[in-house]
């Protein structure tokens, strides 16, 4: 499943940024290199993991308790960050996200797409941007949904209905990504946004990370 709408918006943002720049391309390249080097120094150097099988996950049959707080903590090669799930706003999506985490689906996967100033995207077992759990859920977001910094939403193709989710998710790193209300919002980062920023700094104009960023584990807590 290729994510063309997200890719198109990111490309337009990059084109606008390029058009507004000056001629000091050497300085910009050096700055980008320095930023990546700083992030790399803060992240463990890890090998690209082997691809995991596409699909094969079991769709959850129940929902999470909306009266409790549910967090998913991702331990990555760049540190930890915690996502607080929006159970009331996206009951099917959050149930799936939590179950995938509990079942180890995300363990040993990567952030395969990193667009500086836009999003970091992971959750694909194959690492290609086309994989998923083998099922879908739908939680159509409200018309006033905004994808601002720290929001965690689910990726989908332009052809799929609004709110469709598999396993691929992204964390918004822009102040406002300017996306339409098409993507199910699973929650927001409540701890470890500095880790998200370190991951973002390993992105590139090609949207490919300059070195692997691996999700070592994802754990679910309830309170």
TIRO-2110 file (N, C-alpha, C; in Angstrom, 1 decimal):
// TIRO-2110
0.8, -1.2, 0.0, N, 1, A
0.0, 0.0, 0.0, CA, 1, A
0.9, 1.2, 0.0, C, 1, A
1.0, 1.9, -1.1, N, 2, A
1.7, 3.1, -1.2, CA, 2, A
0.9, 4.3, -0.7, C, 2, A
1.5, 5.2, 0.0, N, 3, A
0.7, 6.4, 0.6, CA, 3, A
0.9, 7.6, -0.3, C, 3, A
0.2, 7.7, -1.4, N, 4, A
0.4, 8.8, -2.4, CA, 4, A
0.0, 10.2, -1.9, C, 4, A
-1.1, 10.3, -1.1, N, 5, A
-1.5, 11.6, -0.7, CA, 5, A
-0.5, 12.2, 0.3, C, 5, A
0.0, 11.4, 1.3, N, 6, A
1.0, 11.9, 2.2, CA, 6, A
2.3, 12.3, 1.4, C, 6, A
2.6, 11.5, 0.5, N, 7, A
3.9, 11.7, -0.3, CA, 7, A
3.7, 13.0, -1.1, C, 7, A
2.5, 13.2, -1.7, N, 8, A
2.3, 14.4, -2.6, CA, 8, A
2.4, 15.6, -1.7, C, 8, A
1.8, 15.6, -0.6, N, 9, A
1.8, 16.8, 0.3, CA, 9, A
3.2, 17.1, 0.7, C, 9, A
3.9, 16.1, 1.1, N, 10, A
5.3, 16.3, 1.5, CA, 10, A
6.2, 16.8, 0.4, C, 10, A
5.9, 16.3, -0.9, N, 11, A
6.7, 16.8, -2.0, CA, 11, A
6.4, 18.3, -2.3, C, 11, A
5.1, 18.7, -2.2, N, 12, A
4.7, 20.1, -2.4, CA, 12, A
5.4, 21.0, -1.3, C, 12, A
5.5, 20.5, -0.1, N, 13, A
6.1, 21.3, 1.0, CA, 13, A
7.6, 21.4, 0.7, C, 13, A
8.2, 20.4, 0.2, N, 14, A
9.7, 20.4, -0.2, CA, 14, A
9.9, 21.4, -1.3, C, 14, A
9.0, 21.4, -2.3, N, 15, A
9.1, 22.3, -3.5, CA, 15, A
9.0, 23.7, -3.1, C, 15, A
8.0, 24.0, -2.2, N, 16, A
7.8, 25.4, -1.7, CA, 16, A
9.1, 25.8, -0.9, C, 16, A
9.6, 24.9, -0.1, N, 17, A
10.8, 25.3, 0.7, CA, 17, A
12.0, 25.6, -0.3, C, 17, A
12.1, 24.8, -1.3, N, 18, A
13.2, 25.0, -2.3, CA, 18, A
13.0, 26.3, -3.0, C, 18, A
11.8, 26.7, -3.4, N, 19, A
11.5, 27.9, -4.1, CA, 19, A
11.8, 29.1, -3.2, C, 19, A
11.7, 29.0, -1.9, N, 20, A
11.9, 30.1, -1.0, CA, 20, A
13.3, 30.3, -0.6, C, 20, A
14.2, 29.3, -0.9, N, 21, A
15.6, 29.4, -0.5, CA, 21, A
16.4, 30.4, -1.3, C, 21, A
17.6, 30.6, -0.8, N, 22, A
18.6, 31.4, -1.5, CA, 22, A
19.5, 30.5, -2.3, C, 22, A
20.6, 31.0, -2.7, N, 23, A
21.5, 30.3, -3.6, CA, 23, A
22.6, 29.6, -2.8, C, 23, A
22.6, 29.7, -1.4, N, 24, A
23.6, 29.1, -0.6, CA, 24, A
23.4, 27.7, -0.3, C, 24, A
23.3, 26.9, -1.4, N, 25, A
22.9, 25.5, -1.3, CA, 25, A
24.0, 24.7, -0.5, C, 25, A
25.3, 25.1, -0.7, N, 26, A
26.3, 24.5, 0.1, CA, 26, A
26.2, 24.6, 1.5, C, 26, A
25.7, 25.8, 2.0, N, 27, A
25.5, 26.0, 3.4, CA, 27, A
24.4, 25.1, 3.9, C, 27, A
23.3, 25.0, 3.1, N, 28, A
22.1, 24.2, 3.5, CA, 28, A
22.5, 22.8, 3.6, C, 28, A
23.3, 22.3, 2.7, N, 29, A
23.7, 20.9, 2.7, CA, 29, A
24.6, 20.6, 3.9, C, 29, A
25.5, 21.5, 4.2, N, 30, A
26.3, 21.3, 5.4, CA, 30, A
25.5, 21.3, 6.7, C, 30, A
24.5, 22.2, 6.8, N, 31, A
23.7, 22.3, 7.9, CA, 31, A
22.9, 21.0, 8.1, C, 31, A
22.4, 20.4, 7.0, N, 32, A
21.6, 19.2, 7.0, CA, 32, A
22.5, 18.0, 7.5, C, 32, A
23.8, 18.1, 7.0, N, 33, A
24.7, 17.0, 7.4, CA, 33, A
25.0, 17.1, 8.8, C, 33, A
25.2, 18.3, 9.3, N, 34, A
25.5, 18.5, 10.8, CA, 34, A
24.3, 18.0, 11.6, C, 34, A
23.1, 18.3, 11.2, N, 35, A
21.9, 17.9, 11.9, CA, 35, A
21.8, 16.4, 12.0, C, 35, A
22.0, 15.7, 10.9, N, 36, A
22.0, 14.3, 10.8, CA, 36, A
23.1, 13.7, 11.7, C, 36, A
24.3, 14.3, 11.7, N, 37, A
25.4, 13.8, 12.5, CA, 37, A
25.1, 13.9, 14.0, C, 37, A
24.4, 15.0, 14.4, N, 38, A
24.1, 15.2, 15.8, CA, 38, A
23.1, 14.1, 16.2, C, 38, A
22.1, 13.9, 15.3, N, 39, A
21.0, 12.9, 15.7, CA, 39, A
21.7, 11.5, 15.7, C, 39, A
22.6, 11.2, 14.8, N, 40, A
23.2, 9.9, 14.7, CA, 40, A
24.0, 9.6, 16.0, C, 40, A
24.6, 10.7, 16.5, N, 41, A
25.4, 10.5, 17.8, CA, 41, A
24.5, 10.2, 18.9, C, 41, A
23.2, 10.6, 18.9, N, 42, A
22.2, 10.3, 19.9, CA, 42, A
21.5, 9.0, 19.8, C, 42, A
21.6, 8.4, 18.6, N, 43, A
20.9, 7.2, 18.3, CA, 43, A
21.9, 6.0, 18.3, C, 43, A
21.5, 4.8, 18.7, N, 44, A
22.4, 3.7, 18.6, CA, 44, A
22.5, 3.3, 17.2, C, 44, A
23.7, 2.9, 16.8, N, 45, A
23.9, 2.4, 15.4, CA, 45, A
23.5, 0.9, 15.3, C, 45, A
22.5, 0.7, 14.5, N, 46, A
21.9, -0.6, 14.5, CA, 46, A
21.8, -1.1, 13.0, C, 46, A
21.8, -2.4, 12.8, N, 47, A
21.6, -2.9, 11.4, CA, 47, A
20.2, -2.9, 11.0, C, 47, A
20.0, -2.8, 9.7, N, 48, A
18.7, -2.9, 9.1, CA, 48, A
18.1, -4.3, 9.4, C, 48, A
17.0, -4.4, 10.1, N, 49, A
16.4, -5.7, 10.5, CA, 49, A
15.9, -6.4, 9.2, C, 49, A
15.8, -7.7, 9.3, N, 50, A
15.2, -8.5, 8.3, CA, 50, A
13.7, -8.1, 8.2, C, 50, A
13.1, -8.2, 7.0, N, 51, A
11.7, -7.9, 6.8, CA, 51, A
10.9, -9.0, 7.5, C, 51, A
9.8, -8.6, 8.1, N, 52, A
8.9, -9.6, 8.8, CA, 52, A
7.8, -9.9, 7.8, C, 52, A
7.0, -11.0, 8.0, N, 53, A
6.0, -11.4, 7.1, CA, 53, A
4.9, -10.3, 7.0, C, 53, A
4.4, -10.2, 5.8, N, 54, A
3.2, -9.2, 5.6, CA, 54, A
2.0, -9.9, 6.0, C, 54, A
1.1, -9.2, 6.8, N, 55, A
-0.2, -9.8, 7.2, CA, 55, A
0.0, -10.8, 8.3, C, 55, A
-1.1, -11.6, 8.5, N, 56, A
-1.0, -12.7, 9.5, CA, 56, A
-1.5, -12.3, 10.9, C, 56, A
-1.8, -11.0, 11.1, N, 57, A
-2.2, -10.6, 12.5, CA, 57, A
-3.7, -10.9, 12.7, C, 57, A
-4.1, -11.0, 13.9, N, 58, A
-5.5, -11.3, 14.2, CA, 58, A
-6.2, -10.0, 14.6, C, 58, A
-7.3, -9.7, 14.0, N, 59, A
-8.1, -8.5, 14.2, CA, 59, A
-8.7, -8.6, 15.6, C, 59, A
-8.6, -7.5, 16.4, N, 60, A
-9.2, -7.6, 17.8, CA, 60, A
-10.7, -7.7, 17.7, C, 60, A
-11.3, -8.4, 18.7, N, 61, A
-12.7, -8.6, 18.7, CA, 61, A
-13.4, -7.7, 19.7, C, 61, A
-12.6, -7.0, 20.6, N, 62, A
-13.2, -6.1, 21.5, CA, 62, A
-12.6, -4.7, 21.5, C, 62, A
-13.0, -3.9, 22.3, N, 63, A
-12.5, -2.5, 22.4, CA, 63, A
-11.9, -2.2, 23.7, C, 63, A
-11.1, -1.2, 23.8, N, 64, A
-10.4, -0.8, 25.1, CA, 64, A
-11.5, -0.1, 26.0, C, 64, A
-11.2, -0.1, 27.3, N, 65, A
-12.1, 0.6, 28.2, CA, 65, A
-11.9, 2.1, 28.1, C, 65, A
-13.0, 2.8, 27.7, N, 66, A
-12.8, 4.2, 27.4, CA, 66, A
-12.7, 5.0, 28.7, C, 66, A
-12.9, 4.4, 29.9, N, 67, A
-12.8, 5.1, 31.2, CA, 67, A
-11.4, 5.0, 31.8, C, 67, A
-10.5, 4.3, 31.1, N, 68, A
-9.2, 4.1, 31.5, CA, 68, A
-8.2, 4.8, 30.6, C, 68, A
-7.0, 5.1, 31.0, N, 69, A
-5.9, 5.7, 30.2, CA, 69, A
-5.1, 4.6, 29.7, C, 69, A
-4.9, 4.6, 28.4, N, 70, A
-4.1, 3.6, 27.7, CA, 70, A
-2.9, 4.2, 27.0, C, 70, A
-1.7, 3.8, 27.3, N, 71, A
-0.5, 4.3, 26.7, CA, 71, A
0.3, 3.2, 26.0, C, 71, A
0.9, 3.5, 24.9, N, 72, A
1.8, 2.6, 24.2, CA, 72, A
3.2, 3.3, 24.2, C, 72, A
4.2, 2.6, 24.7, N, 73, A
5.5, 3.1, 24.8, CA, 73, A
6.4, 2.4, 23.8, C, 73, A
7.0, 3.2, 22.9, N, 74, A
7.9, 2.6, 21.9, CA, 74, A
9.3, 2.8, 22.3, C, 74, A
10.1, 1.7, 22.4, N, 75, A
11.5, 1.8, 22.7, CA, 75, A
12.2, 1.6, 21.3, C, 75, A
12.9, 2.7, 20.9, N, 76, A
13.6, 2.7, 19.6, CA, 76, A
15.1, 2.8, 19.8, C, 76, A
15.8, 2.7, 18.7, N, 77, A
17.2, 2.9, 18.7, CA, 77, A
17.6, 4.3, 18.9, C, 77, A
16.6, 5.2, 19.0, N, 78, A
16.9, 6.6, 19.3, CA, 78, A
16.3, 7.1, 20.6, C, 78, A
15.8, 6.1, 21.4, N, 79, A
15.2, 6.4, 22.7, CA, 79, A
13.7, 6.0, 22.7, C, 79, A
13.0, 6.5, 23.7, N, 80, A
11.6, 6.1, 24.0, CA, 80, A
10.7, 7.2, 23.7, C, 80, A
9.4, 6.9, 23.3, N, 81, A
8.4, 7.9, 23.3, CA, 81, A
7.1, 7.2, 23.6, C, 81, A
6.1, 7.9, 24.2, N, 82, A
4.9, 7.3, 24.6, CA, 82, A
3.7, 7.9, 24.0, C, 82, A
2.8, 7.1, 23.4, N, 83, A
1.6, 7.6, 22.8, CA, 83, A
0.4, 7.3, 23.7, C, 83, A
-0.4, 8.3, 24.0, N, 84, A
-1.6, 8.1, 24.7, CA, 84, A
-2.8, 8.0, 23.7, C, 84, A
-3.5, 6.8, 23.9, N, 85, A
-4.5, 6.5, 22.9, CA, 85, A
-5.8, 7.2, 23.1, C, 85, A
-6.4, 7.7, 22.0, N, 86, A
-7.7, 8.4, 22.0, CA, 86, A
-8.8, 7.3, 21.8, C, 86, A
-9.1, 6.6, 22.9, N, 87, A
-10.0, 5.5, 22.8, CA, 87, A
-11.4, 5.9, 22.4, C, 87, A
-11.8, 7.0, 23.0, N, 88, A
-13.2, 7.5, 22.7, CA, 88, A
-13.3, 8.0, 21.2, C, 88, A
-12.3, 8.6, 20.8, N, 89, A
-12.4, 9.2, 19.4, CA, 89, A
-12.2, 8.2, 18.3, C, 89, A
-11.4, 7.1, 18.6, N, 90, A
-11.1, 6.1, 17.6, CA, 90, A
-11.1, 4.7, 18.2, C, 90, A
-12.3, 4.2, 18.6, N, 91, A
-12.3, 2.9, 19.4, CA, 91, A
-11.8, 1.7, 18.6, C, 91, A
-12.1, 1.6, 17.4, N, 92, A
-11.6, 0.4, 16.6, CA, 92, A
-10.1, 0.5, 16.3, C, 92, A
-9.6, 1.7, 16.0, N, 93, A
-8.2, 2.0, 15.7, CA, 93, A
-7.3, 1.7, 16.9, C, 93, A
-7.8, 2.3, 18.0, N, 94, A
-6.9, 2.1, 19.2, CA, 94, A
-6.9, 0.7, 19.7, C, 94, A
-8.0, 0.0, 19.6, N, 95, A
-8.0, -1.5, 20.0, CA, 95, A
-7.0, -2.2, 19.1, C, 95, A
-7.0, -2.0, 17.8, N, 96, A
-6.1, -2.6, 16.9, CA, 96, A
-4.7, -2.2, 17.2, C, 96, A
-4.4, -1.0, 17.4, N, 97, A
-3.0, -0.5, 17.7, CA, 97, A
-2.5, -1.1, 18.9, C, 97, A
-3.3, -1.2, 20.0, N, 98, A
-2.8, -1.7, 21.2, CA, 98, A
-2.6, -3.2, 21.1, C, 98, A
-3.5, -3.9, 20.4, N, 99, A
-3.3, -5.4, 20.2, CA, 99, A
-2.0, -5.7, 19.4, C, 99, A
-1.8, -4.9, 18.3, N, 100, A
-0.6, -5.1, 17.5, CA, 100, A
0.7, -4.9, 18.4, C, 100, A
0.6, -3.9, 19.3, N, 101, A
1.8, -3.7, 20.1, CA, 101, A
1.9, -4.8, 21.1, C, 101, A
0.8, -5.2, 21.7, N, 102, A
0.9, -6.3, 22.7, CA, 102, A
1.4, -7.6, 22.1, C, 102, A
1.0, -7.9, 20.8, N, 103, A
1.4, -9.1, 20.2, CA, 103, A
2.8, -9.1, 19.6, C, 103, A
3.5, -8.0, 19.7, N, 104, A
4.9, -7.9, 19.2, CA, 104, A
5.0, -7.6, 17.8, C, 104, A
3.9, -7.2, 17.2, N, 105, A
3.9, -6.9, 15.7, CA, 105, A
4.9, -5.8, 15.3, C, 105, A
5.0, -4.8, 16.2, N, 106, A
5.9, -3.7, 15.9, CA, 106, A
7.3, -3.9, 16.2, C, 106, A
7.6, -4.9, 17.0, N, 107, A
8.9, -5.2, 17.5, CA, 107, A
9.8, -5.6, 16.3, C, 107, A
11.0, -4.9, 16.2, N, 108, A
11.9, -5.3, 15.1, CA, 108, A
11.5, -4.7, 13.7, C, 108, A
10.6, -3.7, 13.8, N, 109, A
10.3, -3.0, 12.5, CA, 109, A
11.0, -1.6, 12.6, C, 109, A
10.9, -0.8, 11.5, N, 110, A
11.6, 0.4, 11.4, CA, 110, A
10.7, 1.6, 11.1, C, 110, A
11.3, 2.8, 11.3, N, 111, A
10.7, 4.0, 10.7, CA, 111, A
11.2, 4.1, 9.3, C, 111, A
10.4, 3.6, 8.3, N, 112, A
10.9, 3.4, 7.0, CA, 112, A
10.8, 4.7, 6.2, C, 112, A
10.0, 5.7, 6.7, N, 113, A
9.8, 6.9, 6.0, CA, 113, A
9.9, 8.1, 7.0, C, 113, A
10.9, 9.0, 6.7, N, 114, A
11.1, 10.1, 7.6, CA, 114, A
11.2, 11.4, 6.7, C, 114, A
10.2, 12.3, 6.9, N, 115, A
10.2, 13.5, 6.1, CA, 115, A
10.4, 14.7, 7.1, C, 115, A
11.6, 15.2, 7.1, N, 116, A
11.9, 16.3, 8.1, CA, 116, A
10.9, 17.5, 7.9, C, 116, A
10.3, 17.9, 9.0, N, 117, A
9.4, 19.0, 9.0, CA, 117, A
8.0, 18.6, 8.6, C, 117, A
7.7, 17.3, 8.6, N, 118, A
6.4, 16.7, 8.2, CA, 118, A
6.0, 15.6, 9.1, C, 118, A
6.5, 14.4, 8.9, N, 119, A
6.2, 13.2, 9.7, CA, 119, A
7.3, 12.2, 9.8, C, 119, A
7.2, 11.3, 10.8, N, 120, A
8.0, 10.1, 10.8, CA, 120, A
7.0, 9.0, 10.7, C, 120, A
7.3, 8.0, 9.9, N, 121, A
6.3, 6.9, 9.6, CA, 121, A
6.9, 5.5, 9.8, C, 121, A
6.1, 4.7, 10.5, N, 122, A
6.6, 3.3, 10.7, CA, 122, A
5.4, 2.3, 10.8, C, 122, A
5.7, 1.2, 11.3, N, 123, A
4.6, 0.2, 11.5, CA, 123, A
4.4, -0.8, 10.4, C, 123, A
5.3, -0.8, 9.4, N, 124, A
5.2, -1.7, 8.3, CA, 124, A
6.1, -2.9, 8.5, C, 124, A
5.6, -4.1, 8.6, N, 125, A
6.4, -5.3, 8.9, CA, 125, A
7.4, -5.5, 7.8, C, 125, A
7.2, -5.1, 6.6, N, 126, A
8.1, -5.4, 5.5, CA, 126, A
9.1, -4.3, 5.3, C, 126, A
8.9, -3.1, 5.9, N, 127, A
9.8, -2.0, 5.8, CA, 127, A
9.8, -1.4, 4.4, C, 127, A
8.8, -1.7, 3.6, N, 128, A
8.7, -1.2, 2.2, CA, 128, A
7.7, -0.1, 2.0, C, 128, A
6.9, 0.1, 3.0, N, 129, A
5.8, 1.1, 2.9, CA, 129, A
4.5, 0.5, 2.3, C, 129, A
4.5, -0.8, 2.0, N, 130, A
3.4, -1.5, 1.4, CA, 130, A
2.8, -2.6, 2.3, C, 130, A
3.3, -2.8, 3.5, N, 131, A
2.9, -3.9, 4.3, CA, 131, A
1.9, -3.5, 5.3, C, 131, A
1.3, -4.5, 6.0, N, 132, A
0.3, -4.3, 7.0, CA, 132, A
-0.1, -5.5, 7.8, C, 132, A
-1.1, -5.5, 8.6, N, 133, A
-1.4, -6.6, 9.4, CA, 133, A
-2.3, -7.7, 8.8, C, 133, A
-2.8, -7.4, 7.6, N, 134, A
-3.7, -8.3, 6.9, CA, 134, A
-5.2, -8.0, 7.1, C, 134, A
-5.5, -7.0, 7.8, N, 135, A
-6.9, -6.6, 8.0, CA, 135, A
-6.9, -5.0, 8.1, C, 135, A
-8.1, -4.5, 8.1, N, 136, A
-8.3, -3.0, 8.3, CA, 136, A
-9.4, -2.7, 9.3, C, 136, A
-9.3, -1.5, 9.9, N, 137, A
-10.3, -1.0, 10.7, CA, 137, A
-10.7, 0.4, 10.2, C, 137, A
-11.8, 0.9, 10.6, N, 138, A
-12.2, 2.3, 10.1, CA, 138, A
-12.8, 3.1, 11.3, C, 138, A
-12.2, 4.2, 11.5, N, 139, A
-12.7, 5.2, 12.5, CA, 139, A
-12.6, 6.6, 11.8, C, 139, A
-13.7, 7.0, 11.1, N, 140, A
-13.7, 8.2, 10.4, CA, 140, A
-13.4, 9.4, 11.3, C, 140, A
-12.4, 10.2, 11.1, N, 141, A
-12.1, 11.3, 12.0, CA, 141, A
-13.1, 12.5, 11.8, C, 141, A
-13.2, 13.3, 12.8, N, 142, A
-14.2, 14.4, 12.7, CA, 142, A
-13.7, 15.4, 11.6, C, 142, A
-14.6, 16.2, 11.1, N, 143, A
-14.3, 17.2, 10.0, CA, 143, A
-13.3, 18.2, 10.5, C, 143, A
-13.3, 18.5, 11.8, N, 144, A
-12.3, 19.5, 12.3, CA, 144, A
-11.0, 18.9, 12.8, C, 144, A
-10.7, 17.7, 12.4, N, 145, A
-9.5, 17.0, 12.8, CA, 145, A
-8.3, 17.8, 12.3, C, 145, A
-7.3, 18.0, 13.2, N, 146, A
-6.1, 18.7, 12.8, CA, 146, A
-4.9, 17.8, 13.1, C, 146, A
-3.9, 17.8, 12.2, N, 147, A
-2.7, 17.0, 12.4, CA, 147, A
-1.6, 17.9, 12.7, C, 147, A
-1.5, 18.2, 14.0, N, 148, A
-0.5, 19.1, 14.5, CA, 148, A
0.7, 18.3, 15.2, C, 148, A
1.7, 19.0, 15.6, N, 149, A
2.9, 18.3, 16.2, CA, 149, A
2.5, 17.4, 17.3, C, 149, A
3.0, 16.2, 17.3, N, 150, A
2.8, 15.2, 18.3, CA, 150, A
1.6, 14.3, 18.1, C, 150, A
0.7, 14.7, 17.1, N, 151, A
-0.4, 13.8, 16.8, CA, 151, A
0.1, 12.5, 16.2, C, 151, A
-0.5, 11.4, 16.5, N, 152, A
-0.2, 10.1, 15.9, CA, 152, A
-1.4, 9.6, 15.2, C, 152, A
-1.3, 9.4, 13.9, N, 153, A
-2.4, 9.0, 13.0, CA, 153, A
-2.0, 7.8, 12.2, C, 153, A
-3.0, 7.2, 11.5, N, 154, A
-2.7, 6.0, 10.7, CA, 154, A
-2.7, 6.3, 9.3, C, 154, A
-1.7, 5.7, 8.6, N, 155, A
-1.5, 6.0, 7.2, CA, 155, A
-2.5, 5.1, 6.3, C, 155, A
-2.8, 5.6, 5.2, N, 156, A
-3.7, 4.9, 4.3, CA, 156, A
-3.5, 5.4, 2.9, C, 156, A
-4.0, 4.7, 1.9, N, 157, A
-3.9, 5.1, 0.5, CA, 157, A
-5.0, 6.1, 0.2, C, 157, A
-4.8, 6.9, -0.9, N, 158, A
-5.8, 7.9, -1.2, CA, 158, A
-7.1, 7.2, -1.7, C, 158, A
-7.1, 6.0, -2.1, N, 159, A
-8.3, 5.3, -2.6, CA, 159, A
-9.1, 4.7, -1.5, C, 159, A
-8.5, 4.6, -0.3, N, 160, A
-9.3, 4.0, 0.8, CA, 160, A
-10.1, 5.0, 1.5, C, 160, A
-11.3, 4.5, 2.1, N, 161, A
-12.2, 5.5, 2.8, CA, 161, A
-11.5, 6.2, 3.9, C, 161, A
-12.0, 7.4, 4.3, N, 162, A
-11.4, 8.1, 5.4, CA, 162, A
-11.5, 7.3, 6.6, C, 162, A
-10.4, 7.3, 7.4, N, 163, A
-10.3, 6.6, 8.7, CA, 163, A
-9.9, 5.2, 8.6, C, 163, A
-9.5, 4.7, 7.4, N, 164, A
-9.1, 3.3, 7.2, CA, 164, A
-7.7, 3.2, 7.8, C, 164, A
-7.5, 2.1, 8.5, N, 165, A
-6.2, 1.8, 9.2, CA, 165, A
-5.8, 0.4, 9.0, C, 165, A
-4.4, 0.2, 8.9, N, 166, A
-3.8, -1.1, 9.0, CA, 166, A
-2.9, -1.1, 10.2, C, 166, A
-1.6, -1.1, 9.9, N, 167, A
-0.7, -1.1, 11.0, CA, 167, A
0.3, 0.2, 10.9, C, 167, A
0.4, 0.7, 9.7, N, 168, A
1.3, 1.8, 9.5, CA, 168, A
0.8, 3.1, 10.2, C, 168, A
1.6, 3.8, 10.9, N, 169, A
1.3, 5.0, 11.6, CA, 169, A
2.3, 6.1, 11.4, C, 169, A
2.0, 7.3, 11.7, N, 170, A
2.9, 8.4, 11.6, CA, 170, A
2.8, 9.3, 12.7, C, 170, A
3.9, 10.0, 13.1, N, 171, A
3.9, 11.0, 14.1, CA, 171, A
4.1, 12.3, 13.4, C, 171, A
3.3, 13.3, 13.6, N, 172, A
3.4, 14.6, 13.0, CA, 172, A
4.5, 15.4, 13.7, C, 172, A
5.5, 15.9, 12.9, N, 173, A
6.6, 16.7, 13.5, CA, 173, A
6.5, 18.2, 13.1, C, 173, A
5.6, 18.5, 12.1, N, 174, A
5.3, 19.8, 11.7, CA, 174, A
4.4, 20.5, 12.7, C, 174, A
4.5, 21.8, 12.8, N, 175, A
3.5, 22.5, 13.7, CA, 175, A
2.1, 22.2, 13.3, C, 175, A
1.9, 22.1, 12.0, N, 176, A
0.6, 21.7, 11.4, CA, 176, A
0.9, 21.1, 10.1, C, 176, A
0.6, 19.8, 9.9, N, 177, A
0.9, 19.2, 8.7, CA, 177, A
0.0, 19.6, 7.5, C, 177, A
-1.2, 20.2, 7.8, N, 178, A
-2.1, 20.7, 6.8, CA, 178, A
-2.8, 19.6, 6.1, C, 178, A
-2.9, 18.4, 6.7, N, 179, A
-3.6, 17.3, 6.0, CA, 179, A
-5.1, 17.4, 6.2, C, 179, A
-5.8, 16.8, 5.2, N, 180, A
-7.3, 16.8, 5.3, CA, 180, A
-7.7, 15.8, 6.3, C, 180, A
-9.0, 15.8, 6.8, N, 181, A
-9.4, 14.9, 7.9, CA, 181, A
-9.7, 13.5, 7.4, C, 181, A
-8.7, 12.9, 6.8, N, 182, A
-8.9, 11.5, 6.2, CA, 182, A
-8.2, 10.4, 7.0, C, 182, A
-7.4, 10.8, 8.0, N, 183, A
-6.6, 9.8, 8.6, CA, 183, A
-7.0, 9.6, 10.1, C, 183, A
-7.3, 8.4, 10.5, N, 184, A
-7.7, 8.1, 11.8, CA, 184, A
-6.6, 8.5, 12.8, C, 184, A
-7.0, 9.2, 13.8, N, 185, A
-6.1, 9.7, 14.8, CA, 185, A
-6.1, 8.7, 16.0, C, 185, A
-5.0, 8.1, 16.2, N, 186, A
-4.9, 7.1, 17.3, CA, 186, A
-4.5, 7.6, 18.6, C, 186, A
-3.9, 8.8, 18.6, N, 187, A
-3.6, 9.5, 19.9, CA, 187, A
-2.6, 10.6, 19.7, C, 187, A
-1.8, 10.8, 20.8, N, 188, A
-0.8, 11.8, 20.7, CA, 188, A
0.4, 11.5, 21.6, C, 188, A
1.6, 12.0, 21.3, N, 189, A
2.8, 11.7, 22.1, CA, 189, A
2.7, 12.6, 23.3, C, 189, A
2.8, 11.9, 24.5, N, 190, A
2.7, 12.6, 25.8, CA, 190, A
4.1, 12.6, 26.5, C, 190, A
5.0, 11.7, 26.1, N, 191, A
6.3, 11.7, 26.6, CA, 191, A
7.3, 11.3, 25.5, C, 191, A
8.5, 11.9, 25.5, N, 192, A
9.5, 11.5, 24.6, CA, 192, A
9.5, 12.2, 23.2, C, 192, A
8.9, 13.4, 23.2, N, 193, A
8.9, 14.1, 21.9, CA, 193, A
10.4, 14.4, 21.4, C, 193, A
11.3, 14.5, 22.4, N, 194, A
12.7, 14.7, 22.0, CA, 194, A
13.2, 13.5, 21.2, C, 194, A
12.7, 12.3, 21.5, N, 195, A
13.1, 11.1, 20.8, CA, 195, A
12.5, 11.2, 19.3, C, 195, A
11.3, 11.6, 19.2, N, 196, A
10.7, 11.8, 17.9, CA, 196, A
11.5, 12.8, 17.1, C, 196, A
12.0, 13.9, 17.7, N, 197, A
12.8, 14.8, 17.0, CA, 197, A
14.1, 14.2, 16.5, C, 197, A
14.7, 13.4, 17.4, N, 198, A
16.0, 12.8, 17.0, CA, 198, A
15.7, 11.8, 15.8, C, 198, A
14.6, 11.1, 15.8, N, 199, A
14.3, 10.3, 14.6, CA, 199, A
14.1, 11.1, 13.4, C, 199, A
13.4, 12.2, 13.5, N, 200, A
13.1, 13.1, 12.4, CA, 200, A
14.4, 13.6, 11.8, C, 200, A
15.4, 13.9, 12.6, N, 201, A
16.7, 14.5, 12.1, CA, 201, A
17.5, 13.5, 11.3, C, 201, A
17.1, 12.2, 11.3, N, 202, A
17.7, 11.2, 10.5, CA, 202, A
17.0, 11.0, 9.1, C, 202, A
16.1, 11.9, 8.8, N, 203, A
15.4, 11.9, 7.5, CA, 203, A
16.2, 12.5, 6.4, C, 203, A
15.6, 12.5, 5.2, N, 204, A
16.3, 13.1, 4.1, CA, 204, A
15.2, 13.5, 3.1, C, 204, A
15.6, 14.4, 2.1, N, 205, A
14.7, 14.8, 1.0, CA, 205, A
14.1, 13.6, 0.3, C, 205, A
14.8, 12.5, 0.2, N, 206, A
14.2, 11.3, -0.5, CA, 206, A
13.2, 10.5, 0.4, C, 206, A
13.0, 11.0, 1.6, N, 207, A
12.1, 10.4, 2.6, CA, 207, A
12.6, 9.1, 3.2, C, 207, A
13.8, 8.7, 2.8, N, 208, A
14.5, 7.5, 3.4, CA, 208, A
15.4, 7.9, 4.5, C, 208, A
15.4, 7.2, 5.6, N, 209, A
16.3, 7.6, 6.7, CA, 209, A
17.7, 7.4, 6.3, C, 209, A
18.6, 8.2, 6.8, N, 210, A
20.0, 8.1, 6.4, CA, 210, A
20.7, 6.9, 7.1, C, 210, A
20.0, 6.3, 8.1, N, 211, A
20.5, 5.1, 8.8, CA, 211, A
19.3, 4.5, 9.4, C, 211, A
19.3, 3.2, 9.7, N, 212, A
18.1, 2.5, 10.2, CA, 212, A
17.7, 3.1, 11.6, C, 212, A
16.4, 3.2, 11.8, N, 213, A
15.8, 3.6, 13.1, CA, 213, A
14.8, 2.4, 13.4, C, 213, A
15.2, 1.6, 14.4, N, 214, A
14.4, 0.4, 14.7, CA, 214, A
13.6, 0.5, 15.9, C, 214, A
12.3, 0.0, 15.8, N, 215, A
11.5, -0.1, 17.0, CA, 215, A
11.9, -1.4, 17.7, C, 215, A
12.5, -1.3, 18.8, N, 216, A
12.9, -2.5, 19.5, CA, 216, A
11.7, -3.2, 20.2, C, 216, A
10.8, -2.4, 20.8, N, 217, A
9.7, -3.0, 21.5, CA, 217, A
8.6, -2.0, 21.6, C, 217, A
7.3, -2.4, 21.8, N, 218, A
6.2, -1.6, 22.0, CA, 218, A
5.4, -2.2, 23.1, C, 218, A
5.2, -1.5, 24.2, N, 219, A
4.5, -2.0, 25.4, CA, 219, A
3.3, -1.2, 25.7, C, 219, A
2.2, -1.8, 26.2, N, 220, A
1.0, -1.2, 26.5, CA, 220, A
0.8, -1.1, 28.0, C, 220, A
0.3, 0.0, 28.5, N, 221, A
0.0, 0.2, 29.9, CA, 221, A
-1.4, 0.7, 30.0, C, 221, A
-2.0, 0.4, 31.2, N, 222, A
-3.4, 0.9, 31.4, CA, 222, A
-3.5, 1.4, 32.8, C, 222, A
-4.2, 2.5, 33.0, N, 223, A
-4.3, 3.1, 34.4, CA, 223, A
-5.7, 3.7, 34.5, C, 223, A
END
